[in-house]
C-alpha cells in the first residue's frame, strides 16, 4: 500500500447513548473523543443514538402495521359514511 493515501483503519469503541452498550470494531471513522478500555488501550469513542441492543426491530418490541389492520381497511372504515350521501 502507498503511504499517506489510505484512511486510518483502527479499533474504535461505539457506545449506545440510550442504554450504555459498548462494542469495539475496526473502522475509519474519525472522532475527537477517546475512551480508555479495561486493558489500558485508548481508542476513539463514537456515540450512537441506537444500536442492535436498543432498536425495536432487534429487541422484538416493534409493532407491525399488518397486525394492526391494513391501510386500505383503515381508509375504508374512516370514509365509509361519505359514499352513502
PyMOL Python script that loads the backbone (N, CA, C, O; Angstrom):
from pymol import cmd

cmd.read_pdbstr("""\
ATOM      1  N   UNK A   1       0.839  -1.190   0.000  1.00  0.00           N
ATOM      2  CA  UNK A   1       0.000   0.000   0.000  1.00  0.00           C
ATOM      3  C   UNK A   1       0.880   1.248   0.000  1.00  0.00           C
ATOM      4  O   UNK A   1       1.948   1.272   0.612  1.00  0.00           O
ATOM      5  N   UNK A   2       0.419   2.266  -0.686  1.00  0.00           N
ATOM      6  CA  UNK A   2       1.138   3.531  -0.699  1.00  0.00           C
ATOM      7  C   UNK A   2       0.911   4.256   0.619  1.00  0.00           C
ATOM      8  O   UNK A   2      -0.178   4.195   1.190  1.00  0.00           O
ATOM      9  N   UNK A   3       1.926   4.931   1.092  1.00  0.00           N
ATOM     10  CA  UNK A   3       1.819   5.694   2.329  1.00  0.00           C
ATOM     11  C   UNK A   3       1.083   6.999   2.085  1.00  0.00           C
ATOM     12  O   UNK A   3       1.268   7.644   1.052  1.00  0.00           O
ATOM     13  N   UNK A   4       0.235   7.391   3.054  1.00  0.00           N
ATOM     14  CA  UNK A   4      -0.396   8.696   3.038  1.00  0.00           C
ATOM     15  C   UNK A   4      -1.671   8.826   2.222  1.00  0.00           C
ATOM     16  O   UNK A   4      -2.246   9.914   2.183  1.00  0.00           O
ATOM     17  N   UNK A   5      -2.145   7.764   1.563  1.00  0.00           N
ATOM     18  CA  UNK A   5      -3.357   7.902   0.763  1.00  0.00           C
ATOM     19  C   UNK A   5      -4.538   7.120   1.329  1.00  0.00           C
ATOM     20  O   UNK A   5      -5.665   7.283   0.860  1.00  0.00           O
ATOM     21  N   UNK A   6      -4.300   6.278   2.322  1.00  0.00           N
ATOM     22  CA  UNK A   6      -5.360   5.447   2.884  1.00  0.00           C
ATOM     23  C   UNK A   6      -5.832   6.005   4.228  1.00  0.00           C
ATOM     24  O   UNK A   6      -5.032   6.556   4.984  1.00  0.00           O
ATOM     25  N   UNK A   7      -7.123   5.868   4.531  1.00  0.00           N
ATOM     26  CA  UNK A   7      -7.614   6.346   5.830  1.00  0.00           C
ATOM     27  C   UNK A   7      -7.061   5.490   6.972  1.00  0.00           C
ATOM     28  O   UNK A   7      -6.635   4.354   6.762  1.00  0.00           O
ATOM     29  N   UNK A   8      -7.076   6.046   8.163  1.00  0.00           N
ATOM     30  CA  UNK A   8      -6.565   5.368   9.350  1.00  0.00           C
ATOM     31  C   UNK A   8      -7.581   4.316   9.801  1.00  0.00           C
ATOM     32  O   UNK A   8      -8.634   4.661  10.338  1.00  0.00           O
ATOM     33  N   UNK A   9      -7.272   3.040   9.586  1.00  0.00           N
ATOM     34  CA  UNK A   9      -8.156   1.925   9.925  1.00  0.00           C
ATOM     35  C   UNK A   9      -7.693   1.347  11.258  1.00  0.00           C
ATOM     36  O   UNK A   9      -6.626   0.738  11.342  1.00  0.00           O
ATOM     37  N   UNK A  10      -8.502   1.539  12.301  1.00  0.00           N
ATOM     38  CA  UNK A  10      -8.069   1.141  13.646  1.00  0.00           C
ATOM     39  C   UNK A  10      -9.273   0.718  14.483  1.00  0.00           C
ATOM     40  O   UNK A  10     -10.417   0.828  14.043  1.00  0.00           O
ATOM     41  N   UNK A  11      -9.000   0.232  15.697  1.00  0.00           N
ATOM     42  CA  UNK A  11     -10.073  -0.128  16.624  1.00  0.00           C
ATOM     43  C   UNK A  11     -10.783   1.145  17.094  1.00  0.00           C
ATOM     44  O   UNK A  11     -10.147   2.152  17.407  1.00  0.00           O
ATOM     45  N   UNK A  12     -12.131   1.071  17.135  1.00  0.00           N
ATOM     46  CA  UNK A  12     -12.957   2.194  17.580  1.00  0.00           C
ATOM     47  C   UNK A  12     -14.021   1.634  18.514  1.00  0.00           C
ATOM     48  O   UNK A  12     -14.558   0.555  18.267  1.00  0.00           O
ATOM     49  N   UNK A  13     -14.328   2.359  19.582  1.00  0.00           N
ATOM     50  CA  UNK A  13     -15.367   1.965  20.522  1.00  0.00           C
ATOM     51  C   UNK A  13     -16.635   2.744  20.205  1.00  0.00           C
ATOM     52  O   UNK A  13     -16.620   3.975  20.170  1.00  0.00           O
ATOM     53  N   UNK A  14     -17.727   2.033  19.975  1.00  0.00           N
ATOM     54  CA  UNK A  14     -19.034   2.636  19.747  1.00  0.00           C
ATOM     55  C   UNK A  14     -19.867   2.417  21.003  1.00  0.00           C
ATOM     56  O   UNK A  14     -19.883   1.314  21.549  1.00  0.00           O
ATOM     57  N   UNK A  15     -20.560   3.455  21.465  1.00  0.00           N
ATOM     58  CA  UNK A  15     -21.387   3.345  22.663  1.00  0.00           C
ATOM     59  C   UNK A  15     -22.803   3.821  22.337  1.00  0.00           C
ATOM     60  O   UNK A  15     -22.998   4.849  21.687  1.00  0.00           O
ATOM     61  N   UNK A  16     -23.779   3.051  22.803  1.00  0.00           N
ATOM     62  CA  UNK A  16     -25.197   3.373  22.627  1.00  0.00           C
ATOM     63  C   UNK A  16     -25.599   4.340  23.735  1.00  0.00           C
ATOM     64  O   UNK A  16     -25.472   4.018  24.916  1.00  0.00           O
ATOM     65  N   UNK A  17     -26.083   5.523  23.360  1.00  0.00           N
ATOM     66  CA  UNK A  17     -26.444   6.539  24.344  1.00  0.00           C
ATOM     67  C   UNK A  17     -27.674   6.154  25.156  1.00  0.00           C
ATOM     68  O   UNK A  17     -27.823   6.614  26.288  1.00  0.00           O
ATOM     69  N   UNK A  18     -28.553   5.327  24.614  1.00  0.00           N
ATOM     70  CA  UNK A  18     -29.795   5.026  25.325  1.00  0.00           C
ATOM     71  C   UNK A  18     -29.622   4.002  26.443  1.00  0.00           C
ATOM     72  O   UNK A  18     -30.366   4.034  27.423  1.00  0.00           O
ATOM     73  N   UNK A  19     -28.651   3.093  26.312  1.00  0.00           N
ATOM     74  CA  UNK A  19     -28.508   2.079  27.356  1.00  0.00           C
ATOM     75  C   UNK A  19     -27.061   1.814  27.776  1.00  0.00           C
ATOM     76  O   UNK A  19     -26.826   0.979  28.650  1.00  0.00           O
ATOM     77  N   UNK A  20     -26.096   2.498  27.181  1.00  0.00           N
ATOM     78  CA  UNK A  20     -24.706   2.342  27.591  1.00  0.00           C
ATOM     79  C   UNK A  20     -23.988   1.138  27.011  1.00  0.00           C
ATOM     80  O   UNK A  20     -22.853   0.864  27.398  1.00  0.00           O
ATOM     81  N   UNK A  21     -24.614   0.406  26.090  1.00  0.00           N
ATOM     82  CA  UNK A  21     -23.998  -0.762  25.460  1.00  0.00           C
ATOM     83  C   UNK A  21     -22.786  -0.325  24.641  1.00  0.00           C
ATOM     84  O   UNK A  21     -22.876   0.606  23.840  1.00  0.00           O
ATOM     85  N   UNK A  22     -21.657  -0.996  24.842  1.00  0.00           N
ATOM     86  CA  UNK A  22     -20.419  -0.666  24.128  1.00  0.00           C
ATOM     87  C   UNK A  22     -19.965  -1.857  23.304  1.00  0.00           C
ATOM     88  O   UNK A  22     -20.105  -3.008  23.718  1.00  0.00           O
ATOM     89  N   UNK A  23     -19.422  -1.564  22.133  1.00  0.00           N
ATOM     90  CA  UNK A  23     -18.766  -2.604  21.347  1.00  0.00           C
ATOM     91  C   UNK A  23     -17.598  -1.992  20.601  1.00  0.00           C
ATOM     92  O   UNK A  23     -17.599  -0.809  20.259  1.00  0.00           O
ATOM     93  N   UNK A  24     -16.598  -2.832  20.356  1.00  0.00           N
ATOM     94  CA  UNK A  24     -15.376  -2.385  19.694  1.00  0.00           C
ATOM     95  C   UNK A  24     -15.276  -3.094  18.359  1.00  0.00           C
ATOM     96  O   UNK A  24     -15.437  -4.311  18.261  1.00  0.00           O
ATOM     97  N   UNK A  25     -15.007  -2.304  17.335  1.00  0.00           N
ATOM     98  CA  UNK A  25     -14.807  -2.848  15.999  1.00  0.00           C
ATOM     99  C   UNK A  25     -13.771  -1.984  15.299  1.00  0.00           C
ATOM    100  O   UNK A  25     -13.367  -0.941  15.815  1.00  0.00           O
ATOM    101  N   UNK A  26     -13.350  -2.417  14.141  1.00  0.00           N
ATOM    102  CA  UNK A  26     -12.384  -1.639  13.378  1.00  0.00           C
ATOM    103  C   UNK A  26     -13.129  -0.738  12.413  1.00  0.00           C
ATOM    104  O   UNK A  26     -14.099  -1.154  11.780  1.00  0.00           O
ATOM    105  N   UNK A  27     -12.661   0.520  12.304  1.00  0.00           N
ATOM    106  CA  UNK A  27     -13.337   1.492  11.459  1.00  0.00           C
ATOM    107  C   UNK A  27     -12.374   2.602  11.068  1.00  0.00           C
ATOM    108  O   UNK A  27     -11.300   2.749  11.651  1.00  0.00           O
ATOM    109  N   UNK A  28     -12.783   3.388  10.060  1.00  0.00           N
ATOM    110  CA  UNK A  28     -12.013   4.559   9.659  1.00  0.00           C
ATOM    111  C   UNK A  28     -12.676   5.851  10.120  1.00  0.00           C
ATOM    112  O   UNK A  28     -12.203   6.938   9.789  1.00  0.00           O
ATOM    113  N   UNK A  29     -13.762   5.751  10.878  1.00  0.00           N
ATOM    114  CA  UNK A  29     -14.490   6.935  11.332  1.00  0.00           C
ATOM    115  C   UNK A  29     -13.582   7.781  12.226  1.00  0.00           C
ATOM    116  O   UNK A  29     -12.787   7.254  13.005  1.00  0.00           O
ATOM    117  N   UNK A  30     -13.717   9.122  12.096  1.00  0.00           N
ATOM    118  CA  UNK A  30     -12.892   9.997  12.918  1.00  0.00           C
ATOM    119  C   UNK A  30     -13.705  10.485  14.115  1.00  0.00           C
ATOM    120  O   UNK A  30     -14.920  10.665  14.025  1.00  0.00           O
ATOM    121  N   UNK A  31     -13.026  10.693  15.222  1.00  0.00           N
ATOM    122  CA  UNK A  31     -13.673  11.139  16.441  1.00  0.00           C
ATOM    123  C   UNK A  31     -12.686  11.943  17.273  1.00  0.00           C
ATOM    124  O   UNK A  31     -11.499  11.623  17.331  1.00  0.00           O
ATOM    125  N   UNK A  32     -13.191  12.989  17.915  1.00  0.00           N
ATOM    126  CA  UNK A  32     -12.344  13.807  18.784  1.00  0.00           C
ATOM    127  C   UNK A  32     -12.276  13.245  20.196  1.00  0.00           C
ATOM    128  O   UNK A  32     -11.356  13.561  20.950  1.00  0.00           O
ATOM    129  N   UNK A  33     -13.257  12.405  20.559  1.00  0.00           N
ATOM    130  CA  UNK A  33     -13.301  11.825  21.900  1.00  0.00           C
ATOM    131  C   UNK A  33     -12.588  10.479  21.921  1.00  0.00           C
ATOM    132  O   UNK A  33     -12.555   9.766  20.918  1.00  0.00           O
ATOM    133  N   UNK A  34     -12.018  10.139  23.076  1.00  0.00           N
ATOM    134  CA  UNK A  34     -11.370   8.839  23.266  1.00  0.00           C
ATOM    135  C   UNK A  34     -11.872   8.220  24.560  1.00  0.00           C
ATOM    136  O   UNK A  34     -12.435   8.901  25.416  1.00  0.00           O
ATOM    137  N   UNK A  35     -11.659   6.925  24.686  1.00  0.00           N
ATOM    138  CA  UNK A  35     -12.024   6.188  25.895  1.00  0.00           C
ATOM    139  C   UNK A  35     -10.903   5.214  26.196  1.00  0.00           C
ATOM    140  O   UNK A  35     -10.292   4.650  25.288  1.00  0.00           O
ATOM    141  N   UNK A  36     -10.636   5.020  27.481  1.00  0.00           N
ATOM    142  CA  UNK A  36      -9.635   4.048  27.909  1.00  0.00           C
ATOM    143  C   UNK A  36     -10.347   2.746  28.248  1.00  0.00           C
ATOM    144  O   UNK A  36     -11.242   2.729  29.093  1.00  0.00           O
ATOM    145  N   UNK A  37      -9.960   1.670  27.604  1.00  0.00           N
ATOM    146  CA  UNK A  37     -10.581   0.368  27.804  1.00  0.00           C
ATOM    147  C   UNK A  37     -10.034  -0.308  29.050  1.00  0.00           C
ATOM    148  O   UNK A  37      -9.076   0.173  29.655  1.00  0.00           O
ATOM    149  N   UNK A  38     -10.640  -1.414  29.429  1.00  0.00           N
ATOM    150  CA  UNK A  38     -10.223  -2.157  30.621  1.00  0.00           C
ATOM    151  C   UNK A  38      -8.787  -2.655  30.519  1.00  0.00           C
ATOM    152  O   UNK A  38      -8.091  -2.771  31.528  1.00  0.00           O
ATOM    153  N   UNK A  39      -8.339  -2.951  29.284  1.00  0.00           N
ATOM    154  CA  UNK A  39      -6.984  -3.462  29.107  1.00  0.00           C
ATOM    155  C   UNK A  39      -5.948  -2.347  28.983  1.00  0.00           C
ATOM    156  O   UNK A  39      -4.770  -2.623  28.754  1.00  0.00           O
ATOM    157  N   UNK A  40      -6.376  -1.079  29.133  1.00  0.00           N
ATOM    158  CA  UNK A  40      -5.443   0.041  29.134  1.00  0.00           C
ATOM    159  C   UNK A  40      -5.283   0.739  27.790  1.00  0.00           C
ATOM    160  O   UNK A  40      -4.626   1.777  27.714  1.00  0.00           O
ATOM    161  N   UNK A  41      -5.866   0.195  26.736  1.00  0.00           N
ATOM    162  CA  UNK A  41      -5.766   0.837  25.417  1.00  0.00           C
ATOM    163  C   UNK A  41      -6.665   2.062  25.365  1.00  0.00           C
ATOM    164  O   UNK A  41      -7.748   2.068  25.951  1.00  0.00           O
ATOM    165  N   UNK A  42      -6.223   3.087  24.673  1.00  0.00           N
ATOM    166  CA  UNK A  42      -7.034   4.277  24.458  1.00  0.00           C
ATOM    167  C   UNK A  42      -7.458   4.278  22.990  1.00  0.00           C
ATOM    168  O   UNK A  42      -6.622   4.307  22.086  1.00  0.00           O
ATOM    169  N   UNK A  43      -8.772   4.247  22.773  1.00  0.00           N
ATOM    170  CA  UNK A  43      -9.308   4.178  21.411  1.00  0.00           C
ATOM    171  C   UNK A  43     -10.314   5.303  21.207  1.00  0.00           C
ATOM    172  O   UNK A  43     -10.874   5.813  22.177  1.00  0.00           O
ATOM    173  N   UNK A  44     -10.551   5.697  19.955  1.00  0.00           N
ATOM    174  CA  UNK A  44     -11.567   6.723  19.681  1.00  0.00           C
ATOM    175  C   UNK A  44     -12.954   6.248  20.118  1.00  0.00           C
ATOM    176  O   UNK A  44     -13.258   5.056  20.072  1.00  0.00           O
ATOM    177  N   UNK A  45     -13.789   7.200  20.542  1.00  0.00           N
ATOM    178  CA  UNK A  45     -15.135   6.903  21.018  1.00  0.00           C
ATOM    179  C   UNK A  45     -16.148   7.561  20.090  1.00  0.00           C
ATOM    180  O   UNK A  45     -16.055   8.755  19.806  1.00  0.00           O
ATOM    181  N   UNK A  46     -17.122   6.771  19.614  1.00  0.00           N
ATOM    182  CA  UNK A  46     -18.206   7.278  18.778  1.00  0.00           C
ATOM    183  C   UNK A  46     -19.511   6.987  19.500  1.00  0.00           C
ATOM    184  O   UNK A  46     -19.781   5.845  19.873  1.00  0.00           O
ATOM    185  N   UNK A  47     -20.326   8.029  19.697  1.00  0.00           N
ATOM    186  CA  UNK A  47     -21.604   7.880  20.393  1.00  0.00           C
ATOM    187  C   UNK A  47     -22.717   7.699  19.375  1.00  0.00           C
ATOM    188  O   UNK A  47     -22.812   8.446  18.402  1.00  0.00           O
ATOM    189  N   UNK A  48     -23.568   6.688  19.611  1.00  0.00           N
ATOM    190  CA  UNK A  48     -24.677   6.371  18.718  1.00  0.00           C
ATOM    191  C   UNK A  48     -26.000   6.543  19.448  1.00  0.00           C
ATOM    192  O   UNK A  48     -26.071   6.349  20.662  1.00  0.00           O
ATOM    193  N   UNK A  49     -27.049   6.905  18.714  1.00  0.00           N
ATOM    194  CA  UNK A  49     -28.364   7.034  19.325  1.00  0.00           C
ATOM    195  C   UNK A  49     -29.032   5.679  19.509  1.00  0.00           C
ATOM    196  O   UNK A  49     -29.765   5.478  20.477  1.00  0.00           O
ATOM    197  N   UNK A  50     -28.788   4.753  18.596  1.00  0.00           N
ATOM    198  CA  UNK A  50     -29.402   3.428  18.691  1.00  0.00           C
ATOM    199  C   UNK A  50     -28.474   2.386  18.097  1.00  0.00           C
ATOM    200  O   UNK A  50     -27.728   2.660  17.157  1.00  0.00           O
ATOM    201  N   UNK A  51     -28.531   1.191  18.657  1.00  0.00           N
ATOM    202  CA  UNK A  51     -27.765   0.055  18.141  1.00  0.00           C
ATOM    203  C   UNK A  51     -28.698  -1.157  18.125  1.00  0.00           C
ATOM    204  O   UNK A  51     -29.896  -1.035  18.384  1.00  0.00           O
ATOM    205  N   UNK A  52     -28.147  -2.298  17.825  1.00  0.00           N
ATOM    206  CA  UNK A  52     -28.953  -3.520  17.816  1.00  0.00           C
ATOM    207  C   UNK A  52     -29.469  -3.870  19.209  1.00  0.00           C
ATOM    208  O   UNK A  52     -30.430  -4.629  19.334  1.00  0.00           O
ATOM    209  N   UNK A  53     -28.850  -3.334  20.248  1.00  0.00           N
ATOM    210  CA  UNK A  53     -29.288  -3.591  21.621  1.00  0.00           C
ATOM    211  C   UNK A  53     -30.506  -2.756  22.014  1.00  0.00           C
ATOM    212  O   UNK A  53     -31.215  -3.107  22.958  1.00  0.00           O
ATOM    213  N   UNK A  54     -30.760  -1.648  21.296  1.00  0.00           N
ATOM    214  CA  UNK A  54     -31.867  -0.784  21.682  1.00  0.00           C
ATOM    215  C   UNK A  54     -32.900  -0.573  20.572  1.00  0.00           C
ATOM    216  O   UNK A  54     -33.972  -0.029  20.837  1.00  0.00           O
ATOM    217  N   UNK A  55     -32.608  -0.985  19.349  1.00  0.00           N
ATOM    218  CA  UNK A  55     -33.548  -0.770  18.241  1.00  0.00           C
ATOM    219  C   UNK A  55     -34.731  -1.724  18.366  1.00  0.00           C
ATOM    220  O   UNK A  55     -34.527  -2.916  18.594  1.00  0.00           O
ATOM    221  N   UNK A  56     -35.968  -1.233  18.223  1.00  0.00           N
ATOM    222  CA  UNK A  56     -37.150  -2.081  18.397  1.00  0.00           C
ATOM    223  C   UNK A  56     -37.197  -3.295  17.468  1.00  0.00           C
ATOM    224  O   UNK A  56     -37.742  -4.331  17.848  1.00  0.00           O
ATOM    225  N   UNK A  57     -36.649  -3.191  16.283  1.00  0.00           N
ATOM    226  CA  UNK A  57     -36.659  -4.331  15.361  1.00  0.00           C
ATOM    227  C   UNK A  57     -35.868  -5.505  15.932  1.00  0.00           C
ATOM    228  O   UNK A  57     -36.310  -6.650  15.846  1.00  0.00           O
ATOM    229  N   UNK A  58     -34.710  -5.228  16.510  1.00  0.00           N
ATOM    230  CA  UNK A  58     -33.845  -6.289  17.024  1.00  0.00           C
ATOM    231  C   UNK A  58     -34.251  -6.759  18.415  1.00  0.00           C
ATOM    232  O   UNK A  58     -33.948  -7.890  18.792  1.00  0.00           O
ATOM    233  N   UNK A  59     -34.930  -5.910  19.184  1.00  0.00           N
ATOM    234  CA  UNK A  59     -35.318  -6.302  20.543  1.00  0.00           C
ATOM    235  C   UNK A  59     -36.677  -6.991  20.581  1.00  0.00           C
ATOM    236  O   UNK A  59     -37.073  -7.514  21.623  1.00  0.00           O
ATOM    237  N   UNK A  60     -37.403  -6.999  19.447  1.00  0.00           N
ATOM    238  CA  UNK A  60     -38.706  -7.649  19.396  1.00  0.00           C
ATOM    239  C   UNK A  60     -39.839  -6.771  19.854  1.00  0.00           C
ATOM    240  O   UNK A  60     -40.950  -7.266  20.040  1.00  0.00           O
ATOM    241  N   UNK A  61     -39.607  -5.482  20.043  1.00  0.00           N
ATOM    242  CA  UNK A  61     -40.626  -4.556  20.517  1.00  0.00           C
ATOM    243  C   UNK A  61     -41.349  -3.834  19.386  1.00  0.00           C
ATOM    244  O   UNK A  61     -42.301  -3.095  19.635  1.00  0.00           O
ATOM    245  N   UNK A  62     -40.907  -4.040  18.143  1.00  0.00           N
ATOM    246  CA  UNK A  62     -41.502  -3.335  17.014  1.00  0.00           C
ATOM    247  C   UNK A  62     -42.890  -3.882  16.707  1.00  0.00           C
ATOM    248  O   UNK A  62     -43.110  -5.093  16.724  1.00  0.00           O
ATOM    249  N   UNK A  63     -43.817  -2.981  16.429  1.00  0.00           N
ATOM    250  CA  UNK A  63     -45.166  -3.374  16.067  1.00  0.00           C
ATOM    251  C   UNK A  63     -45.296  -3.348  14.554  1.00  0.00           C
ATOM    252  O   UNK A  63     -44.854  -2.403  13.901  1.00  0.00           O
ATOM    253  N   UNK A  64     -45.890  -4.366  14.012  1.00  0.00           N
ATOM    254  CA  UNK A  64     -46.085  -4.445  12.576  1.00  0.00           C
ATOM    255  C   UNK A  64     -47.395  -3.769  12.199  1.00  0.00           C
ATOM    256  O   UNK A  64     -48.408  -3.952  12.874  1.00  0.00           O
ATOM    257  N   UNK A  65     -47.377  -3.002  11.139  1.00  0.00           N
ATOM    258  CA  UNK A  65     -48.592  -2.331  10.668  1.00  0.00           C
ATOM    259  C   UNK A  65     -49.604  -3.361  10.179  1.00  0.00           C
ATOM    260  O   UNK A  65     -50.811  -3.153  10.307  1.00  0.00           O
ATOM    261  N   UNK A  66     -49.124  -4.467   9.621  1.00  0.00           N
ATOM    262  CA  UNK A  66     -50.021  -5.510   9.125  1.00  0.00           C
ATOM    263  C   UNK A  66     -50.876  -6.095  10.238  1.00  0.00           C
ATOM    264  O   UNK A  66     -52.040  -6.432  10.017  1.00  0.00           O
ATOM    265  N   UNK A  67     -50.309  -6.217  11.430  1.00  0.00           N
ATOM    266  CA  UNK A  67     -51.052  -6.789  12.555  1.00  0.00           C
ATOM    267  C   UNK A  67     -52.075  -5.813  13.126  1.00  0.00           C
ATOM    268  O   UNK A  67     -53.024  -6.232  13.789  1.00  0.00           O
ATOM    269  N   UNK A  68     -51.898  -4.535  12.881  1.00  0.00           N
ATOM    270  CA  UNK A  68     -52.795  -3.524  13.424  1.00  0.00           C
ATOM    271  C   UNK A  68     -53.932  -3.189  12.469  1.00  0.00           C
ATOM    272  O   UNK A  68     -54.738  -2.308  12.766  1.00  0.00           O
ATOM    273  N   UNK A  69     -54.015  -3.856  11.355  1.00  0.00           N
ATOM    274  CA  UNK A  69     -55.026  -3.562  10.340  1.00  0.00           C
ATOM    275  C   UNK A  69     -54.378  -2.872   9.161  1.00  0.00           C
ATOM    276  O   UNK A  69     -53.503  -2.024   9.335  1.00  0.00           O
ATOM    277  N   UNK A  70     -54.798  -3.228   7.976  1.00  0.00           N
ATOM    278  CA  UNK A  70     -54.186  -2.670   6.781  1.00  0.00           C
ATOM    279  C   UNK A  70     -54.584  -1.220   6.540  1.00  0.00           C
ATOM    280  O   UNK A  70     -55.592  -0.750   7.067  1.00  0.00           O
ATOM    281  N   UNK A  71     -53.811  -0.533   5.763  1.00  0.00           N
ATOM    282  CA  UNK A  71     -54.087   0.866   5.459  1.00  0.00           C
ATOM    283  C   UNK A  71     -55.367   1.021   4.648  1.00  0.00           C
ATOM    284  O   UNK A  71     -56.122   1.974   4.842  1.00  0.00           O
ATOM    285  N   UNK A  72     -55.604   0.090   3.749  1.00  0.00           N
ATOM    286  CA  UNK A  72     -56.818   0.163   2.929  1.00  0.00           C
ATOM    287  C   UNK A  72     -58.055   0.010   3.811  1.00  0.00           C
ATOM    288  O   UNK A  72     -59.032   0.741   3.647  1.00  0.00           O
ATOM    289  N   UNK A  73     -58.014  -0.933   4.740  1.00  0.00           N
ATOM    290  CA  UNK A  73     -59.153  -1.128   5.640  1.00  0.00           C
ATOM    291  C   UNK A  73     -59.375   0.092   6.521  1.00  0.00           C
ATOM    292  O   UNK A  73     -60.522   0.474   6.756  1.00  0.00           O
ATOM    293  N   UNK A  74     -58.318   0.706   7.009  1.00  0.00           N
ATOM    294  CA  UNK A  74     -58.453   1.912   7.821  1.00  0.00           C
ATOM    295  C   UNK A  74     -59.096   3.028   7.006  1.00  0.00           C
ATOM    296  O   UNK A  74     -59.950   3.755   7.514  1.00  0.00           O
ATOM    297  N   UNK A  75     -58.686   3.168   5.731  1.00  0.00           N
ATOM    298  CA  UNK A  75     -59.258   4.192   4.866  1.00  0.00           C
ATOM    299  C   UNK A  75     -60.739   3.938   4.625  1.00  0.00           C
ATOM    300  O   UNK A  75     -61.557   4.855   4.712  1.00  0.00           O
ATOM    301  N   UNK A  76     -61.075   2.708   4.325  1.00  0.00           N
ATOM    302  CA  UNK A  76     -62.482   2.369   4.067  1.00  0.00           C
ATOM    303  C   UNK A  76     -63.349   2.607   5.301  1.00  0.00           C
ATOM    304  O   UNK A  76     -64.463   3.119   5.188  1.00  0.00           O
ATOM    305  N   UNK A  77     -62.851   2.244   6.458  1.00  0.00           N
ATOM    306  CA  UNK A  77     -63.612   2.451   7.693  1.00  0.00           C
ATOM    307  C   UNK A  77     -63.785   3.943   8.001  1.00  0.00           C
ATOM    308  O   UNK A  77     -64.841   4.369   8.468  1.00  0.00           O
ATOM    309  N   UNK A  78     -62.761   4.712   7.742  1.00  0.00           N
ATOM    310  CA  UNK A  78     -62.806   6.134   8.050  1.00  0.00           C
ATOM    311  C   UNK A  78     -63.771   6.893   7.143  1.00  0.00           C
ATOM    312  O   UNK A  78     -64.498   7.777   7.596  1.00  0.00           O
ATOM    313  N   UNK A  79     -63.771   6.542   5.869  1.00  0.00           N
ATOM    314  CA  UNK A  79     -64.562   7.277   4.894  1.00  0.00           C
ATOM    315  C   UNK A  79     -65.774   6.500   4.374  1.00  0.00           C
ATOM    316  O   UNK A  79     -66.291   6.822   3.305  1.00  0.00           O
ATOM    317  N   UNK A  80     -66.227   5.505   5.094  1.00  0.00           N
ATOM    318  CA  UNK A  80     -67.378   4.706   4.670  1.00  0.00           C
ATOM    319  C   UNK A  80     -68.663   5.539   4.608  1.00  0.00           C
ATOM    320  O   UNK A  80     -69.505   5.300   3.743  1.00  0.00           O
ATOM    321  N   UNK A  81     -68.822   6.487   5.486  1.00  0.00           N
ATOM    322  CA  UNK A  81     -70.038   7.304   5.543  1.00  0.00           C
ATOM    323  C   UNK A  81     -70.159   8.312   4.409  1.00  0.00           C
ATOM    324  O   UNK A  81     -71.273   8.737   4.101  1.00  0.00           O
ATOM    325  N   UNK A  82     -69.078   8.706   3.785  1.00  0.00           N
ATOM    326  CA  UNK A  82     -69.115   9.712   2.732  1.00  0.00           C
ATOM    327  C   UNK A  82     -69.710   9.180   1.423  1.00  0.00           C
ATOM    328  O   UNK A  82     -70.303   9.945   0.663  1.00  0.00           O
ATOM    329  N   UNK A  83     -69.562   7.908   1.158  1.00  0.00           N
ATOM    330  CA  UNK A  83     -70.052   7.326  -0.100  1.00  0.00           C
ATOM    331  C   UNK A  83     -71.574   7.216  -0.128  1.00  0.00           C
ATOM    332  O   UNK A  83     -72.157   7.172  -1.211  1.00  0.00           O
ATOM    333  N   UNK A  84     -72.222   7.172   1.003  1.00  0.00           N
ATOM    334  CA  UNK A  84     -73.661   6.962   1.071  1.00  0.00           C
ATOM    335  C   UNK A  84     -74.462   8.238   0.809  1.00  0.00           C
ATOM    336  O   UNK A  84     -75.670   8.159   0.590  1.00  0.00           O
ATOM    337  N   UNK A  85     -73.839   9.381   0.826  1.00  0.00           N
ATOM    338  CA  UNK A  85     -74.560  10.656   0.673  1.00  0.00           C
ATOM    339  C   UNK A  85     -75.058  10.890  -0.694  1.00  0.00           C
ATOM    340  O   UNK A  85     -75.679  11.921  -0.957  1.00  0.00           O
TER     341      UNK A  85
END
""", "prot")
cmd.dss("prot")
cmd.show_as("cartoon", "prot")
cmd.util.cbc("prot")
cmd.orient("prot")
